[in-house]
Amino acid sequence: MEKQAVNVSEVVLMRLYFLEHMNEVCVHFYVPSLLCLWHIASSHQKRGFQANDAQDEPPRSYGTIRAQICSEEDAWDQREKAPPMRKNDSFYRHLLQECQSADLQHRLEALEDLRKHEYLDLVEAQFLLDRLNSTSHWQEQTVILRLMSEIEKPLPLDALMAILADAETSTLFLRMEVAHTLAVTRAEEVLDLFVRVVLDPKEHPWLRETMTEDLTLWGERISEELLLTLLADSEPAVCTAALEALRERPPQTIPLEPVLPYCTHEKKYIREAAIKTLMATEQRVPIDPILTALHDPEPEVRAAASYGCIALVERFGDQIPLEPLLEALSDEYPPVRENMLDAFGKIPLRIPVEPGAAALTDSTYYVRCAALETLSLMGERVPSSLYPPLQAMSGADPSSQVRLRATRALLLLHGMRPAPLKIPTIDLTLEELGE
């Protein structure tokens, strides 16, 4: 009877203790606090039994665990940061049901919510495959396949490979997305089918192009021989994709001789891709093809070559002749002029001041910005006669970005160190929006 009375009293003690300190218990520590209270009450109960057996033991005192009251905003933030609930969570089950809704928008939102609320570790690959087989809508197919690429569970590779191999009933878009999903897995059993499809000239060029680009996901398992075979393909889109795939290889392994002929290909986008691939070889890049491309009839090719010149003058210095660079500064395409000025900024002691000064009146704002950046690096070589125009630009130029750089240029030319240049907030003029 005496022990039963102690049990009841300790329960009352726990309740009183909790009620007394309830207003101090933070929402974040609700469950841990209950565990602490239970432990304290259990300790009191145990001590009560010990006191009955040994009346001479002096009572012990225990500290009180207190927590600061948290704000509602902090509690909500902690709830948002809390790990996702498990499979028996009603919201997770609700999302699975919404994924099977008759309404397309509901299905799309539910699929996105699986990622947003970090439920992907629970989603079964078979569930996503069932959803994929039940829809013909391209947007939903894309979302499902992207989720397949992110889940941790093994994918149904055989089913996906069957879709990729089925050129009769599977749509082109679905096969392209499935091919990318399979490439992301980098599974060995997928590679043979992947290579067979990408080499088949009867397949659609778009499918072969995207699959050629995805070959880089397999890394060193893709041989140089395969990429060179695709480079020689009669389909220009596949050829371009092969150049891009070669560009992703280590610089020292990119072959130069097979790429060089494509710098003069009849298709402008192949010439552009070839220039970029040559630049990816870094220290091995041949200089003459890049400088020759500065005179290409297509502005995109000239822009690629002029951007490459920035790296050329930085790597090879005096080996790069100035004449073709100075000629390109009068190019009709603004990105080319900008790139040339950026290249001059790498060699401010070699170039004359006059071309940079003339670019201060360029009609395109980002070209004027590049001119200011280059002039600010020339130091004492900039004549004092340029200071008044710089001062005028710092206060009257229609572009806020030009005004900022003109001010910085004046400070640098006077030997001062302005604060690091930060990207300004959106404050575009009509000219900048037009560009």
C-alpha positions as CSV (number, residue, x, y, z in Angstrom):
1,M,0.0,0.0,0.0
2,E,2.8,2.4,0.9
3,K,4.5,1.8,-2.5
4,Q,1.3,2.3,-4.3
5,A,0.8,5.7,-2.6
6,V,4.3,6.6,-3.7
7,N,3.5,5.8,-7.3
8,V,0.4,8.0,-7.3
9,S,2.3,10.8,-5.6
10,E,5.1,10.7,-8.2
11,V,2.6,10.9,-11.1
12,V,1.1,13.9,-9.4
13,L,4.5,15.4,-9.0
14,M,5.3,14.9,-12.7
15,R,2.1,16.6,-13.7
16,L,2.6,19.5,-11.3
17,Y,6.2,19.9,-12.5
18,F,5.1,20.0,-16.2
19,L,2.3,22.5,-15.5
20,E,4.6,24.8,-13.6
21,H,7.2,24.9,-16.4
22,M,5.0,24.4,-19.4
23,N,5.1,28.1,-20.4
24,E,8.9,27.9,-20.6
25,V,9.1,24.8,-22.8
26,C,10.1,25.6,-26.4
27,V,8.3,24.1,-29.2
28,H,11.6,22.8,-30.6
29,F,12.2,20.8,-27.4
30,Y,8.7,19.5,-26.7
31,V,9.4,15.8,-27.0
32,P,12.9,16.0,-25.3
33,S,11.4,18.0,-22.4
34,L,8.8,15.3,-21.8
35,L,11.5,12.7,-21.8
36,C,13.4,14.8,-19.3
37,L,10.3,15.2,-17.1
38,W,9.7,11.5,-17.2
39,H,13.3,10.8,-16.2
40,I,13.1,13.2,-13.3
41,A,9.8,11.8,-12.1
42,S,11.2,8.3,-12.4
43,S,14.3,9.4,-10.4
44,H,12.0,10.8,-7.7
45,Q,10.1,7.6,-7.6
46,K,13.2,5.5,-7.3
47,R,14.6,7.8,-4.6
48,G,11.2,7.4,-2.8
49,F,11.6,3.7,-2.7
50,Q,15.2,4.0,-1.5
51,A,14.1,6.4,1.2
52,N,11.7,3.9,2.6
53,D,14.5,1.3,2.8
54,A,17.1,3.8,4.2
55,Q,15.5,6.6,6.2
56,D,18.9,8.0,7.2
57,E,19.8,9.0,3.6
58,P,19.6,12.8,3.2
59,P,17.4,14.1,0.5
60,R,19.0,15.2,-2.7
61,S,18.3,18.2,-4.8
62,Y,18.0,18.2,-8.6
63,G,18.4,21.0,-11.0
64,T,15.6,22.3,-13.2
65,I,15.9,22.1,-17.0
66,R,14.5,25.2,-18.5
67,A,14.3,26.4,-22.1
68,Q,13.7,29.8,-23.5
69,I,10.3,30.5,-25.1
70,C,10.7,30.6,-28.9
71,S,8.9,32.8,-31.3
72,E,6.2,31.5,-33.6
73,E,8.4,32.5,-36.6
74,D,11.4,30.4,-35.2
75,A,9.1,27.5,-34.5
76,W,7.8,27.6,-38.1
77,D,11.4,27.8,-39.5
78,Q,12.4,24.8,-37.5
79,R,9.3,22.9,-38.7
80,E,10.2,23.7,-42.3
81,K,13.8,22.5,-41.7
82,A,12.7,19.3,-40.0
83,P,13.4,16.1,-41.9
84,P,10.6,14.7,-44.0
85,M,8.1,12.4,-42.4
86,R,8.0,8.7,-43.4
87,K,5.8,6.4,-45.5
88,N,3.0,6.5,-43.0
89,D,2.8,10.2,-43.2
90,S,-0.7,11.2,-44.5
91,F,0.7,14.0,-46.6
92,Y,3.1,11.6,-48.4
93,R,0.2,9.3,-49.1
94,H,-1.9,12.2,-50.3
95,L,0.8,13.2,-52.8
96,L,0.9,9.6,-54.1
97,Q,-2.8,9.8,-54.7
98,E,-2.6,13.2,-56.4
99,C,0.0,11.8,-58.7
100,Q,-2.7,9.5,-60.0
101,S,-5.3,12.3,-60.2
102,A,-7.4,12.8,-63.4
103,D,-6.3,16.4,-63.5
104,L,-3.0,17.0,-65.2
105,Q,-2.1,20.1,-63.2
106,H,-2.7,18.2,-59.9
107,R,-0.4,15.4,-61.1
108,L,2.4,17.8,-62.0
109,E,2.2,19.7,-58.8
110,A,2.2,16.5,-56.8
111,L,5.2,15.2,-58.6
112,E,7.1,18.4,-57.9
113,D,6.0,18.3,-54.3
114,L,7.7,14.9,-53.9
115,R,11.0,16.6,-54.6
116,K,10.2,19.8,-52.8
117,H,9.3,18.0,-49.5
118,E,12.2,15.6,-49.8
119,Y,10.2,12.4,-50.3
120,L,12.4,11.0,-53.1
121,D,14.0,8.5,-50.8
122,L,10.6,6.9,-50.3
123,V,9.4,6.9,-53.9
124,E,9.5,3.5,-55.6
125,A,10.9,3.3,-59.1
126,Q,8.0,1.0,-60.1
127,F,5.5,3.7,-59.0
128,L,7.2,6.2,-61.3
129,L,7.3,3.7,-64.2
130,D,3.6,3.1,-63.8
131,R,3.0,6.8,-63.9
132,L,5.2,7.1,-67.0
133,N,3.3,4.3,-68.8
134,S,-0.1,5.9,-68.0
135,T,0.6,9.3,-69.5
136,S,1.2,10.6,-73.0
137,H,1.8,14.3,-72.0
138,W,5.3,15.4,-72.7
139,Q,5.6,17.7,-69.7
140,E,4.5,15.0,-67.3
141,Q,6.9,12.5,-68.9
142,T,9.8,14.9,-68.4
143,V,9.0,15.4,-64.7
144,I,8.7,11.7,-64.1
145,L,11.9,10.8,-65.8
146,R,13.8,13.7,-64.0
147,L,12.5,12.2,-60.7
148,M,13.8,8.8,-61.8
149,S,17.2,10.3,-62.3
150,E,17.2,11.6,-58.7
151,I,15.7,8.8,-56.6
152,E,18.0,6.4,-54.7
153,K,16.2,3.2,-55.6
154,P,17.4,1.1,-58.5
155,L,15.7,2.0,-61.8
156,P,13.8,-0.4,-64.0
157,L,16.5,-0.4,-66.6
158,D,15.0,-3.2,-68.7
159,A,11.7,-1.3,-69.1
160,L,13.5,2.0,-69.9
161,M,15.7,0.3,-72.4
162,A,12.7,-1.2,-74.1
163,I,11.2,2.3,-74.5
164,L,14.4,3.6,-76.0
165,A,14.6,0.7,-78.5
166,D,11.0,1.0,-79.5
167,A,11.0,3.4,-82.4
168,E,7.5,2.4,-83.6
169,T,5.2,3.1,-80.6
170,S,7.4,5.4,-78.4
171,T,7.4,9.1,-79.4
172,L,10.7,10.8,-80.3
173,F,10.5,13.1,-77.3
174,L,9.9,10.3,-74.9
175,R,12.9,8.3,-76.3
176,M,15.1,11.4,-76.0
177,E,14.2,11.9,-72.3
178,V,14.5,8.2,-71.6
179,A,18.0,8.1,-73.2
180,H,19.1,11.0,-71.0
181,T,17.7,9.2,-67.9
182,L,19.6,6.0,-68.8
183,A,22.8,8.0,-69.4
184,V,22.6,9.6,-66.0
185,T,22.7,6.1,-64.5
186,R,25.9,5.3,-66.3
187,A,24.9,1.6,-66.1
188,E,27.2,-0.8,-67.9
189,E,24.3,-2.8,-69.3
190,V,22.9,0.3,-71.0
191,L,26.0,1.3,-72.9
192,D,25.7,-1.2,-75.7
193,L,22.2,-0.2,-76.6
194,F,23.1,3.5,-76.3
195,V,26.0,3.2,-78.7
196,R,23.9,1.1,-81.1
197,V,21.2,3.7,-81.3
198,V,23.5,6.7,-81.6
199,L,25.4,5.1,-84.5
200,D,22.2,4.1,-86.4
201,P,21.8,6.5,-89.4
202,K,18.2,5.6,-89.6
203,E,17.4,7.1,-86.2
204,H,16.1,10.7,-86.0
205,P,19.0,13.3,-86.0
206,W,17.6,15.0,-82.9
207,L,17.8,11.7,-80.9
208,R,21.3,11.0,-82.1
209,E,22.4,14.5,-81.3
210,T,21.2,14.5,-77.7
211,M,22.5,11.0,-77.1
212,T,25.9,12.0,-78.5
213,E,26.0,14.9,-76.0
214,D,25.1,12.5,-73.2
215,L,28.0,10.2,-74.1
216,T,30.2,12.5,-71.9
217,L,28.4,11.2,-68.8
218,W,30.1,7.8,-69.2
219,G,33.5,9.5,-69.0
220,E,36.5,7.4,-70.0
221,R,34.3,4.4,-70.9
222,I,33.6,6.3,-74.2
223,S,36.5,5.7,-76.6
224,E,38.1,8.4,-78.7
225,E,37.4,6.1,-81.7
226,L,33.6,6.3,-81.2
227,L,33.7,10.1,-80.9
228,L,35.8,10.5,-84.1
229,T,33.3,8.2,-85.9
230,L,30.5,10.5,-84.8
231,L,32.6,13.5,-85.8
232,A,32.7,12.2,-89.4
233,D,29.0,11.6,-89.4
234,S,27.1,13.0,-92.4
235,E,24.5,14.6,-90.1
236,P,25.8,18.1,-89.1
237,A,23.9,18.0,-85.8
238,V,25.7,14.8,-84.8
239,C,29.0,16.2,-85.9
240,T,28.5,19.3,-83.7
241,A,27.5,17.2,-80.7
242,A,30.7,15.1,-81.2
243,L,32.8,18.3,-81.1
244,E,31.1,19.3,-77.9
245,A,31.8,15.8,-76.5
246,L,35.4,16.0,-77.4
247,R,35.6,19.4,-75.7
248,E,34.7,17.7,-72.4
249,R,37.7,15.4,-72.4
250,P,40.9,16.2,-70.6
251,P,42.8,18.9,-72.6
252,Q,45.8,16.8,-73.2
253,T,43.7,14.0,-74.8
254,I,41.7,16.1,-77.3
255,P,43.0,15.3,-80.8
256,L,43.9,18.3,-82.9
257,E,44.3,16.9,-86.4
258,P,40.8,15.5,-86.7
259,V,39.3,18.8,-85.4
260,L,41.2,21.4,-87.5
261,P,39.3,20.7,-90.8
262,Y,36.0,21.6,-89.2
263,C,37.2,25.2,-88.6
264,T,36.4,25.8,-92.3
265,H,33.3,23.6,-92.5
266,E,30.4,25.0,-94.6
267,K,28.0,25.0,-91.5
268,K,28.6,28.0,-89.3
269,Y,27.7,26.2,-86.1
270,I,30.2,23.5,-86.8
271,R,32.9,26.1,-87.3
272,E,32.0,27.7,-84.1
273,A,32.0,24.4,-82.2
274,A,35.4,23.5,-83.7
275,I,36.9,26.8,-82.5
276,K,35.7,26.2,-79.0
277,T,37.0,22.6,-79.1
278,L,40.4,23.8,-80.1
279,M,40.4,26.4,-77.3
280,A,39.7,23.5,-74.9
281,T,43.2,22.1,-75.6
282,E,44.6,25.0,-73.6
283,Q,48.4,25.0,-74.0
284,R,48.2,22.9,-77.2
285,V,45.8,25.2,-79.0
286,P,47.0,26.3,-82.5
287,I,47.1,30.0,-82.8
288,D,46.6,30.6,-86.6
289,P,43.1,29.0,-86.9
290,I,41.8,31.1,-84.1
291,L,43.1,34.4,-85.6
292,T,41.9,33.4,-89.0
293,A,38.4,32.9,-87.6
294,L,38.3,36.5,-86.6
295,H,37.5,37.2,-90.3
296,D,34.8,34.6,-90.6
297,P,31.6,35.9,-92.4
298,E,29.4,34.8,-89.5
299,P,29.3,36.9,-86.4
300,E,28.9,33.9,-84.0
301,V,32.1,32.3,-85.3
302,R,34.0,35.6,-84.9
303,A,32.6,36.0,-81.4
304,A,33.9,32.5,-80.5
305,A,37.3,33.3,-81.9
306,S,37.5,36.7,-80.2
307,Y,36.6,35.2,-76.9
308,G,39.4,32.6,-77.5
309,C,41.8,35.5,-78.0
310,I,41.4,36.5,-74.3
311,A,43.0,33.1,-73.4
312,L,45.5,33.3,-76.2
313,V,47.1,36.6,-75.1
314,E,47.1,35.5,-71.5
315,R,48.8,32.2,-72.3
316,F,51.2,33.1,-75.1
317,G,51.8,36.8,-74.6
318,D,54.2,38.2,-77.2
319,Q,53.6,35.3,-79.5
320,I,50.2,36.7,-80.4
321,P,50.5,39.5,-83.1
322,L,48.5,42.7,-82.3
323,E,47.5,43.5,-85.9
324,P,44.6,41.0,-86.2
325,L,43.4,41.9,-82.7
326,L,43.3,45.7,-83.5
327,E,41.5,45.0,-86.7
328,A,38.8,43.0,-84.9
329,L,38.2,46.0,-82.6
330,S,36.3,47.6,-85.5
331,D,34.1,44.6,-86.0
332,E,30.4,45.4,-86.6
333,Y,29.4,42.7,-84.0
334,P,29.5,44.3,-80.5
335,P,30.5,41.0,-78.6
336,V,33.6,40.8,-80.8
337,R,34.6,44.4,-79.9
338,E,34.0,43.7,-76.2
339,N,36.1,40.5,-76.3
340,M,38.9,42.3,-78.0
341,L,39.0,45.0,-75.3
342,D,38.9,42.3,-72.6
343,A,41.9,40.6,-74.4
344,F,43.7,44.0,-74.4
345,G,43.2,44.1,-70.7
346,K,45.4,41.1,-70.3
347,I,48.3,43.0,-72.0
348,P,47.8,46.6,-71.0
349,L,51.5,47.5,-71.5
350,R,51.6,46.2,-75.1
351,I,48.7,47.8,-76.7
352,P,48.3,51.5,-77.7
353,V,46.0,53.7,-75.7
354,E,44.2,55.2,-78.7
355,P,42.0,52.1,-79.5
356,G,40.7,51.9,-76.0
357,A,40.1,55.6,-75.9
358,A,38.1,55.5,-79.2
359,A,35.9,52.7,-77.7
360,L,34.7,55.1,-75.0
361,T,32.2,56.5,-77.6
362,D,31.0,53.0,-78.7
363,S,27.2,52.8,-79.2
364,T,26.9,49.6,-77.1
365,Y,27.1,50.1,-73.4
366,Y,29.0,46.9,-72.5
367,V,31.7,47.8,-75.1
368,R,32.2,51.1,-73.3
369,C,32.4,49.2,-70.0
370,A,35.1,46.9,-71.4
371,A,37.0,50.0,-72.7
372,L,36.9,51.6,-69.3
373,E,38.1,48.4,-67.6
374,T,41.1,48.2,-70.0
375,L,42.0,51.9,-69.7
376,S,42.0,51.6,-65.9
377,L,44.8,49.0,-66.1
378,M,47.1,51.3,-68.2
379,G,48.0,53.5,-65.3
380,E,50.4,56.4,-66.2
381,R,50.1,55.6,-69.9
382,V,46.6,57.2,-70.0
383,P,47.0,60.9,-70.9
384,S,45.5,63.5,-68.7
385,S,43.4,64.7,-71.7
386,L,41.2,61.6,-71.2
387,Y,40.3,62.6,-67.6
388,P,37.6,65.1,-68.6
389,P,35.8,62.6,-70.8
390,L,36.0,60.0,-68.1
391,Q,34.5,62.5,-65.6
392,A,31.7,63.3,-68.0
393,M,30.9,59.6,-68.4
394,S,30.9,59.0,-64.7
395,G,28.0,61.5,-64.3
396,A,26.2,61.7,-67.6
397,D,26.4,58.3,-69.4
398,P,22.9,56.8,-69.9
399,S,24.1,53.5,-68.5
400,S,24.5,53.1,-64.8
401,Q,27.1,50.3,-65.3
402,V,29.2,52.7,-67.5
403,R,28.9,55.4,-64.9
404,L,30.1,53.0,-62.2
405,R,33.1,51.9,-64.2
406,A,34.0,55.4,-65.2
407,T,34.2,56.4,-61.6
408,R,36.3,53.3,-60.8
409,A,38.6,54.1,-63.7
410,L,39.2,57.6,-62.4
411,L,40.0,56.4,-58.9
412,L,42.4,53.7,-60.2
413,L,44.2,56.2,-62.5
414,H,44.7,58.5,-59.6
415,G,46.3,55.7,-57.6
416,M,43.4,55.0,-55.4
417,R,41.9,51.5,-54.6
418,P,38.1,51.5,-54.9
419,A,36.0,48.8,-53.4
420,P,35.6,45.5,-55.3
421,L,33.2,45.9,-58.2
422,K,29.8,44.4,-57.4
423,I,27.2,43.3,-59.9
424,P,24.6,46.1,-59.7
425,T,20.9,45.4,-59.1
426,I,18.6,45.5,-62.1
427,D,18.8,49.1,-63.2
428,L,18.8,48.9,-67.0
429,T,18.4,51.7,-69.4
430,L,16.4,51.4,-72.6
431,E,19.8,51.0,-74.4
432,E,20.8,48.1,-72.1
433,L,17.4,46.4,-72.5
434,G,17.7,46.7,-76.2
435,E,21.1,45.0,-76.2
